Amino acid sequence: MVFLEALSGDALRVGLSVSEEHAPERSRTADGRIPAVVYLWGIQAPRPGQPFGAAATEAAGRICGGKRLRVAARSAGPEGRITGSVVAEETGSPGEDTTGKGSAGKGGVGKGSGGNQDVGRALIRLGLAWQDQRGPSSARLRSLEQQARREEVGLWQQEAPTPPWAWRE
């Protein structure tokens, strides 16, 4: 799937190839892909308008921009809504897949082999998201959040950051 845009720090608009989606009645992008929204599983990012909301959206866009996305869907809903873990995969020139090759990346924030980067983990590590306490999460996400809190990065620079599930505009 290809990245189209970050709607927020924890919601990405993507384009599914026809082989990834069997819904011919759905509208398509200019390149023939079917648009869908992927909500990052296990995290909650600040909402637009909330402190660090714009930074989280921009970071998600930087992490995903120009990369192919691999989604491990946990659930799918109507209108192309998907909840899942997303990995931004490093690629070489068009048509050349270098996934699994090359260095582990710069800084190692949320990166796996070949420079691949788990988007949710990267946002938590940057201090731009909470692990979602309202539902199931993972020990890895909790650990990354605790580390970001200790290092006082991103939203953890605030004395008492308000999580998005408690924030009202």
Secondary structure, 3 states (H helix, E strand, C coil): CEEEEEEECCEEEEEECHHHCCCCCCCCCCCCCEEEEEEECCEECCCCCCCCHHHHHHHHHHHHCCCEEEEEEEEECHHHEEEEEEEEECCCCCCCCCCCCCCCCCCCCCECHHHCEEHHHHHHHCCCCEECCCCCCCHHHHHHHHHHHHHCCHHHHCCCCCCCCCCCC
